[in-house]
Amino acid sequence: MAFSLSRAGASGDSGASLDEIFGFPEAGTHSAANAVDLRLAEASVEPTTLEVANQLFPDDGFSPLPDFLATAARQYGAAIEPVDTADGAAAADTINRWASERTRGLIPMIVDAGTVRDQKLVLVNTVYLKADWARQFFAELTEDGQFNTGGDQWVTVPFMRDQSPRERRYVLLDEADAVELPYEGGELAMWLIVPHDAAGLPAVEESLDAAALTGLSRAARTGTVQLTMPKWEQTLPPADLFEWLCPQGFCPGAPFGGIAPDIFISAALHGAKVIVDEKGTEAAAATAVAFPTSMPPEPDLTIVADRPFLWAIVHQDTGALLFVGRLVNPAG
């Protein structure tokens, strides 16, 4: 959603790259996003909460182009809250406070002062979910068990379990079994995809794309399933999305002249948290995209000290060599 909204201001090649990476439609990208957003809102019925929010944080001396603002407001419901990005700490605090409020405190920080300092625009998207299982687990049946983290490594964690086999929908895959856990209301469900082999997750991930995952529901059969699964809480601190995007041809510096002249993208961060227990699931995610107006100068030389090297400490006036060494392994 964050990149769909950003797409409204993308210049030609930038927009084409986003279309290819995210599979945006050739026409009607923003009306399609709006339709999805409205459909998701229909799933937010007690006791389920599902909220998607978008916000624009322009520098208080910067005005995005009217067409971009109109699309952001009409199709994404994005409000505008100017911040003084020259004061990176204060601007980050405002942005993080908004994201934390929208995610009920699950994402307390999505940007830091360095990310937002001197940016012309920071675009933020959040999603928050709180949903109960259609059929909850009995807490008194939860017991500690061993979870294989790989090879001969095991950890002790609490496992929830069915009291007896339940009727559930499932799919038998070549290298894994998938089972559906619907949430109350019938609009949402979690799928667990459990490899047959303890070391088989990479192969299973390689075999599944977005179409296969969303197609599980259509391929499912119904039968009795005895399910045991761990309770868990998982946090993804703000991660640099360009580590994934750049190898696909979309890197920092891509122009977004539809937002304003000379605007380009400089940072894209994503954080998430999920809590799964006997009652259901609480989860949140936030994505922040930052846009400055001037590229940093090209360096005369780039040095990456990612191999064994020598180091020396000298006295500047006399040239006396105080310390000299060789670094072969920074880890010790």
N, C-alpha and C positions, 0 to 999 in steps of 0.2 A: 504493500500500500504506500509506503514511504517513497519508493522509487516510481510508482505509478503517478503519484502527485508530482514528484520531481520531473517526470517525463513531460509535464505540461510546459516546462520551461527549457527543455533540451533543444540544443541546436541539432542540425541535420544528422551528422555522424553519431553524436551522442545518443540521440533518440533511437537511431537504427540499432545501435549496440544494446540499448536497454530492451528494445523489442525482441531482439534475438535471445538475449539471456533469460528474460522473464516470460517470454511467450505472450507479450501484449498483443491484442488484436490489431490488424492493419488499420482499422477504423473504429472509432468509438471507445478508445481506451478508457476515457474518464467517465463516460456514461456507464460503461460496464462495471468499473470500480464502484460507482455510486449504487448500481443495482445490487452488487454483492454486499455492500455495506448495509443497505436497507434490508436485505434478506437476512443477514446476520443479526440485525437488531430484532427481528421477529423471534429469534431464539432466546432472547433475554426476557424470559417470563419466569416469575417466582416458581421454584426456588433458584433457578438458574440466572446468573448475571453474566452477560457477554457484552462488553463495551469496547468499541474502537473509537479512537480520538486522534485528531490531527491538529497541529498548531504551528503557526509561523512566528518565528522570533527574529524580525529584521533589526539591524542596527538602527538606533533611533535617528540617525541622519541619512537613512537609505530608504528609497521607495521602489519596490518591485513594479514591473510593468502592469498596467491595469488588466490586461487580458489574463495574465497569470493569476493575479489576485482573484479575478472573477471565477476562473475555473476552480481554484482552491476552495473558495467559499461555496460555490454552487454544487460542485460534484463531491467534495471531500469534507464539507462542513468545517473547514479550517479557519479558525479565528486568528487574529493578529495581536501580538503583544510585543511592542518594541522594547529592546534592551540596549544598554550601552556596552557594546562589545569591546570598547577600549579598556573597560574594567572587566577583564575576563572572569575574575572570581565572582563578582556580583552577577554578571550575566549567566554564568554557569549555575549559580545558586537559584536564580529565577527559573531557568529551564528545568533543573533537576527537581525543584519543588513542584512544578506543574506535572512532570512525569510521575513523581512519587504519589501525588494526589490521585492521578488517573489510574494508577496500578495498585492502589490501596497499600502503598508502602513496600510492595515487593521489589520494585526497581527504584531504590533511593537515589541512584546516580547513573546517568547515561552519558554525560559529558563532563570534562574537567575544564579548568580555566584556560589551559593551553589550546584546547580544541576550539573554543569559541572566541578567543581573543582576536580582535580585529576582523572577524568575519562580517560579511554584509548580511547574511541570512543563515539561520539555523532552522531546519525543518524537522519536526519531531512527530513520530507516529507511535501510539501505544495501543495495546490490546490487553484486556483484563477478562479473565474467566473464573467464575466460581460455580461449580456444578456438583450436585449429589449424584451418586450412582443410582440407577433405577432400582437396583437391588443391592443394598449395602452389605458389607462384610460385618460379621459379628466380632467386636473388639476382643471378646473373651476367647476367641479362637486364634488370635494372633500370637505366634510363638517365634522365638529366635531360631534362626537356621543359618546354614552356611551358603554363601554366595561365592561362586568361582569367578574371580576377577581376571583369570588368565593363567594357563599353565597349572602349576601347583599352588597358586596363590588363592587363598580363601579369606573371606571376612564374615563376621557374624552380624546379621541384620534381622529386624523383625519381619516375619512373613505373615501376610493375610492369607486365609484359606477358606474355600467353600466348606460348609458343614457336610454337604453331600453333593453329588454331581448335580449341576444345574443345566437347564436348557439354555444354550448359548449359540450364537452364530460363529462359525469358524471357517478357515480356509487351510487346506493342506497344500503347502508349497513344496518345491523340490528339496529345499535345504532348511525349511523351517515350518513351524506351525503358527498360524495367526488366529487370535481369538478376539471377539468384539466385546467391549464392556460399555453398554449404552448408559447414558446419563438420563436422569429423570426428565420427562417431557418429550423424549424421543427425537429431538433435533440434533443432538450431539452424541458422539461415542468416541471412546479410546480403543485403538487396536494395539494389542501386544503381539509382536512378531518375534518368536523365540526360536533361535537356531537349534537344529538337532545336535550339533557339535558345540562343545564349550568354546572352541576356537573358531567357530564358523561365522561370526558376525561380519567380518569383512566381505566374505563371499556373498552373504545374504544382502548386504548393503549394495554391493555391485550389481546384484540381479534385480534390484527394485528401483524404478524411477517414479516420478510423480504420478504417471498414469496408472502404474501398477498399484501404488498405495491407495489412490482414490478409487480404484476398481475393486478393492477387496470386498466392499459391500455387495457389489453385483455378483461376485463369484462365490459368496458365502453360502454354506449349507447350514442347516440347523440340526443340532443334536445335543446330547448330554455331555457336559465338559466338567471335569474336576480341576479346578484352577487353584494354584498356589502362586502368589506373587508378593514381592517385597513392598513394604511401605518405603517411600523415598522422598527426599527433598533434594533438588538439583538446581544449582545456580550457575549461569553463564555470565561472568563479569563482562562489561562492555568490550566487545571484540571488534577488530578492524575488518570490515567486510571486504576491503580491497585485497586482502590476502586470497579471497575467493574470486573476486570480480576481475582483478587485473590479469590473471592468466587467461581469462576469457575475452580479453581485449578492451575492458572498460577500466581505465586507470585514473588516478588523480590528475586533474588538469583538463578533463573533458569539458567542453564549453556548454554553457546553459544560457545562451543569449536571449531566450524567451522569458527569463526572469528579469534580466537587465543587461545592457551592453557590457561586455568584458567579464561577465560572471562565469566562473568555472567551479567545478566540484573539487573539494580538497580533502574531505573526510567523510567516512560513512561508518557508523558504529551501531552495534546491535547487542542488547543484553536481554536476558530472560531468566525466569525462575519458575519452578513448578513444585508443588507439594501434593503428594498422592497418599491418601490414607483410607481408613475403613469407610469413611463417609462419602468421599468423592475426591475432587481435584480443585485446587486453586492454582492458577497460573497467570503469568503476566510477561509481556515483552515490550521493549521500547527500541525504536530505531531513530537515530539522529543523523542528518545529512547537513554538512556545512558548505557554504559557498562564499569565497572571497572574490575580490575583483582584480587582483594582480598576481601574476605568477612569481615565485621566488627566482632570483637570478640563477643562471646555470653556473655550477662551480667550475673552476679551472681544473680541479682534480678531485676525483672521488677515491677514497681509501676505505676499505672494509678490512679491519684487522680480525679476520676470521680464520687465521692459520697461525702456526708458531711464529713468534717474532721476538726481536730484541728490544730492550728498553734501557734508557740511561737517564740519569739525573746529573745535570751539570750546573756549575756556578757560572752565571752569565758573564760577569766581568772578567774573570780569570780563565774561564774555560776548564777549570778543575773538574775532573770526573769524580763525582761523589759516590754514585751507585751505578752499577750496570748489571743487567740480568737478561735471562732468556725465559720467555713465557711459552711453554709447550702445552699446558693443560690448565685453563683458568679454573677448573673445578677442583684442582688440587693434585 
